[in-house]
Amino acid sequence: MITFNKPYATGKELTYINQAITKGHISGNGLFTQWCNTFFCEMLNAPKALLTHSCTAALEMCAILLNIQPGDEIIIPSFTFVSTALAFTRMGAKIVYIDSEENTPNLDATKLEKYITGRTKAIVVVHYAGVACDMDFIMSLADKYQLWVVEDAAQAIGSYYKGQTLGAIGHLSTFSFHETKNIQCGEGGMLVINDPKFAERAEIIWEKGTNRARFFRGEIDKYTWVDTGSSYLPSDMNAAYLKAQLELLDDIQSRRIHLSTLYNKNLNVLVKQKKIKVISFPPYATNNGHIFYLICKDLDERTRLIEYLKHENIQSVFHYLGLHNSPYMLTIDNPTKQSLAQCQTYADTLLRLPLYYELTPQEIQYISSKIIDFYG
């Protein structure tokens, strides 16, 4: 079976984990955690970056930093993972869902303004498959209505918008290092603070509501409980694993982009015949090789293709179901189901193909040939 995903190990992970154990600091905010924080600060030219145990945790920190209150409205795309909404609903916010674009599963920025009300507090953009949203337009609306922008860049490490690194544009941003991501440590995330006004408080929230980090830097003679927060720090052993991955970021990205390009080349015959569509990139966006997907005609066709590929020892998977019609959302919000046509189209027709570092060009050729056989 050619699996959908296989976590890649560079070879240095165990060496660094052993170093963390030898140094005697395996809890949070050790030397490896600090190295990862610095790496992201330098990559994004950000004043502060804080490693977390998940992207969900980083999003929760965003909700706390933005002081989300019951009744505040947060605009997010419906075609996203539950964490994008959950972090804000836990604070009592009302989630306002927006449909996807026609050409990408990203939120349709042209429809944003009609969803903004006097209660809108923030826009959370999701760069699906590492493909950038139209950030200039989104940031201009945020400026016009004095809103915060959070970039959910869970899938977007190493992607760019008009030459700007994704995760460096919004006021806050988050990344994921789950085992399905390009760069991973099993479970992990990162909060990036691009607006300096949030930097000091973010560190306090990160450290269980205490000013402990300042104490260990020698800036104060004792630390105490000063704000809300939680235990958002991962083990330094996770950070050690992550360091080994980040050191080879360029190599990992190049490999995945190359494999994605091979899929695109092989399947172009079906695209020309208008039997499928494949992942597309607006002129302002780049490809980071995170996901390669195709769009089937309808749900029935996708179901048959999944079964056909499974029979040929190829694992392919669909992705999100629209959050706006999820059972939980309907228990806490208006029970009248919202119709978001493009989101539903992607929920029914988008199919992700295997894509990981150790996948070979020969395997991509085999997968592509089977898809062509299915349609031909």
N, C-alpha and C positions, 0 to 999 in steps of 0.2 A: 504494500500500500504506500503510495506517495501521500504523506500526510499533509494537512493544510499548513501546519507550522512546526518548526523544530528550533528550539532556542539554541543560539550559537554561543559557544564558549571559545574565547580567544587563546586560552592556554595559560594565562597569567592569573586567573581568578583565584585558584587555590593558593598560589604564592602570596597574593596580597591578603587573603583571608588569614593565612598562617601568620603573616606579619602583624595583623591586628591582634590575634590571639597572643603572640609573643610579647607585644607591647603592653598587654594587660588592660587594654581599653576596648571592650567590644560593645559597650552601650552607645547611646547616641552622642553625636557631636564630637567624635574623635577626629584623628588626623585625616582619615579617609573621607569622612563627611565634609570636613573643611575643604579638602582638595576638590571634591565634586561641586561644592558651593562656589568656590573660586572659578572653576572651569566654566560654569554657566554665567557667572558675572562677566567674565572676560568675553565669552562667546556672544553674549547679548548686549554687552556694554551696559549692564544693569547695576544699580547701586546695591542690591541685595538679592541673594538667591538662597533658598533654604530647602534642603533635601527632606522629603517626607516619606512615610511608609507607603503612600499610594497617591495617585492623582486625585482620588476622591478626597483624601485628607487635605490636599492642597486647595481644592475647590471649597472645602468647608472653611478653611482659613480665609479664603477670599470673602465668603459670606460674612464672617465675623469682622474682618477688616472694614468692609463696606457698611457695617452697622445696619444690616438688613433687619427690618422690623415687620411685624405682622401687617399685612395689607400692602406692603411694597410690591411693585410689579417688576418682574425680571423677564426680559425677552430672550428666548432661546429657540434654536431650531428643534423641531420635533424629531427629526431623524438624527438621533444621537444616543449615547449610552445614558443609562439612568442617573449616573453620578452628576451629570451636568445640571440636572434639575434637582436631585435629592439634596444637594448641599444647601440649596436656597429654600426649598419647601420646609426643611427642618427648622428654619428660622422664622417660619410663618409667612413667607412670601407667596404671592400668587404668580404662577408661571404663565406667561403669555407665549403661546407657541406660534411659530412662524413657519411657513412652508419652505420647501427646498427650491433651488433654482431648477430650470429646465435642463441645463447642461451639466450640473454638478449637484451632489446631495447637500452642498452648503446652503445656509439660509439665503433666501432671496432678499438681498439688501434693498432692492427697489421697492419692496413692500414694507420696509421697516417703519417708515415715518407714520403710516396710518395706525400702527399699533402703539405709538407713544402717547401716554396720557400724563396727567399731573402726578400720578402715582408711580410712574416708571422710574426705577432707580438705576438699573444697569442693563446692558446688552451683553450676553455671553455668546461669543462666536466660536464655532467649532470648525477647525480646518480639517474637514473629512479627508481621509486618505493622504494627509499631508498637503492638500491642495488649498492654497490661500483663498480666504474670502476677500472681498473688495474692501480693504481696510481704509483706504483714503476716504471713501464715501461713508463708511461706518463711523470713522473718527470725526468726520465733519458733522454728522448728525449728533454725535455725542457732545461735541462742543456747542452746537446750536441749542440743545436742550439740557445741557449741564448734566450729562449722564456718565456713569462709569462704564468702562469697557473691560471685560475679562476675556482673554484669549484662552480657550480650551485647546491647547496645542498638544494634546495627548499623543496624537499621531504624526505630529509635524516637526519633529526634531530634524534640523538640517534643511528645512524648506524655507523659501524666500518669497517675499512679496515686493516686486519692483526693486530687488536688491537688498531689501531689509529682511533681517532674520525674523521668521515668525516666532512669536513669543516676546518680541522686543517692542511691539507697537502699542498694545493695549496698556491700560494703567496697571493691570496685574495679568499674569499668565501662569498656566500650569502645564506640566509635562507628565507623561507616564513612562515607567520602566517595567511594566508588566511583561511577562515572558513572551507575549505576542508582539511586542514592539521591536523596532529596529535595534534599539539599545535597551538592554534589559538586565534586571538583577532578580528575576523571579517576581517580586512585588516591590514597587517603589514609585516615587513621584518627586516632583520639584515645584516649588512655588517661586516665581520670579516677580520681584517688585520693581516696576519701572518708574513709579511715582515715588520719589524719596519720602513723601509725607507718611507713607505706610511702613517704612523700613524698621523703625525702632519698635513699633507695636507688634509687627509681624514676628519679630524675634521673641517677644514676650509670650505671645499666643502659642508659638512653636514650643516654648519651654514651660508648658503647663500653667501659663499665666504668671510666671515668675520672671524676675530679672537675673536669673541664674547665669545666662551667657555673659552678661556684663561682669558678674562676679569672677568668673573664670578668666576673663581678660584682664582682671586686676583694676577695673574701673570703679568698683565699689567694694567696701570691706565686708559686706554680707548681703545675701539675697533673700527676698521675701515674695509673698503673693501680692501682685499689684494689679492684675487684670484677669479677665476670663481667658480660657485657653484649654489645651488638652495635651496629651502625649503624642505629638505628631512626629517625633524623631524616629528614624529607623535605627536598627543596630548598625554599628560601624562595620560589621562583617558584610552587611548588604552593600554598604558604601564601598568597601574594598572590592567586592565583585564588580560593582558599577564602574569603578576606576579603570579596571582592565578593559571594559567595553568602550568607555569614552576615549581612551588612548588610541583606539582603532576606529574612531567614528568615521573618518574619511574613507577608509578602506571598506568598512561595512556598507556605507551609503553607496559607494561606487559600484560595489558588487550587486546590490539590490536594484539599483537603477538600471544596470546592464541587463539583469534578468527581466525586469519590467519591459525594457525596450524590445527584448526578444519576443515576449508575448505579443506585443503590439505589432511587430513585424509579421509574425506567423499568422495572426488572426485577422490581418488587414483584408484578406480576401473575403472574409465574411462581412466585414464592415462595408466594403465596397458593394457587396450584394444586398446590403441593408437587412441582413438577417440578424445581426446583433449590433450593439453599440459597445464601445469600450471606454475606459477612463479617459477623460479629456482634461486639458489644462487651459484655463484662460491665459491670455497673453501676459498678464502680470504675475502668473504663478509658475513655480518650478515643481519638479517631480523628485521626491525623496525615496521612491521605491518602497513605500510602506505597504500599499495595497495595489494589487491589480485586479480590477473587477470588469465584468461584462454585464450588459443589460439585455435580458431576454425579452421576448415578445409579451409574455404574460406569466402569471403564476403557474399555470399548468405546464407551460414549456420549461420553466425553470425547475420545477419538481421532477420532470422527466429527465432533464439534463443531469441533475444531481444524481439520480438513480443510475443513469447510464454511466457516468464517470465512476461512481462507486463500483459498479460491475467491472469496470476496467482498472480497478485498484487505484483510483484517484479520489482523494477527499476534497470536495469543494463545499463551501458553506455560504449561506445567505448572511444577512447582517441584521440591522435594527428593525424592530417594529415601531411604528410611530408612538412616541410617549403620550401624545395628546389623547389617545384612545386606550391607554393602558388601564387595566383593572384598578390599580391603586389610584391613579390620577382621577378616575371617575368617582372614587369614593370621597375625595376631598375637594372636588371642584364641580363646576356645572355638569350635571349628568347628561346634558344634551351633547351628543358626540359631534366634534368639530370635523369638518371636511377639509383636509389639506391634500389636494390631488397629487402634487408632485411627490410629497413624502410617501403617500400610499403606493405610488408607482415604484419608487425605489425599494420600499418594503417588500413588494411582490415580485420584483424582477431583477434586482441586483444580486449577482453571484460572484463571490470572491474565489480566486484560484490560488493554489499553493504558491507561496513566495517567501523564501528564507535563504540565508546566506549559503547554505550547503546544497541547495537545489542546483542541479546541473543543467547546462544547455540541452543535453540529450533528453533529460526528463521534461523540460519545457517543450521540446519538439514533440515528444510523445503525447503530452497533455494536449497540445495544440492540435495535433493530428486527430485525436479522438473527438475533440470538439468539432472539428471540420467534418469528420465522419458523421457525427450526430446530425449535422445540418445538411449533409449532402447526399 
